[in-house]
Amino acid sequence: MPSIRVTWPHTREPQEARRAIEAVARDLRERLGASYHWEGEELRFKATGARGRIRVEPQTVVVEVDLGLALLPLRGRIEAEVRSRLATTLV
């Protein structure tokens, strides 16, 4: 079971939503050294202490993050950042 699960609605075309999520992944790579790749409509990422997936669905984006023990105390802050980022990315 993921440590964080966020479902966010969007009204974008699938390719447009995918490009927006790709931009988020590039930012994670630059800021945190995260690696990522696409498997179909799901972006999988891995960073120090965390790994997860972002699934682009027709009307929602689902983010699931598995946190390592060191990051569990920051769960609330990380979830807030995920929600904030989705709100600004998928407007």
C-alpha positions, -999 to 999 in steps of 0.1 A, spaced: 0 0 0 15 34 -10 23 59 17 6 87 -3 -22 84 -28 -37 114 -45 -63 114 -72 -66 148 -91 -92 157 -117 -83 173 -150 -100 184 -182 -70 181 -205 -66 159 -236 -46 128 -227 -15 139 -246 -16 173 -230 -20 158 -195 9 134 -202 32 164 -213 23 182 -181 32 152 -160 64 148 -180 73 184 -170 68 175 -134 91 144 -137 118 165 -154 117 189 -125 120 161 -100 150 148 -119 166 183 -118 158 191 -82 161 157 -66 181 135 -90 150 113 -96 149 89 -125 117 81 -144 103 63 -174 69 57 -190 52 23 -190 21 29 -211 1 57 -195 20 54 -162 51 73 -153 73 55 -128 98 74 -108 125 67 -82 144 91 -59 164 87 -28 140 74 -2 109 73 -24 95 56 -55 61 59 -72 39 61 -102 17 87 -118 -11 73 -139 -28 95 -165 -64 86 -169 -90 103 -191 -103 126 -164 -79 121 -135 -43 118 -126 -35 93 -98 -2 97 -79 10 70 -56 42 73 -37 60 48 -15 81 65 11 111 49 28 114 50 66 135 82 66 108 101 47 78 89 66 79 118 91 76 142 61 46 124 47 22 153 53 45 179 38 53 157 7 15 150 1 8 188 4 36 194 -22 21 168 -45 -14 184 -43 1 219 -48 20 208 -78 -9 190 -94 -31 221 -89 -6 244 -107 3 218 -134 -32 206 -144 -51 239 -144 
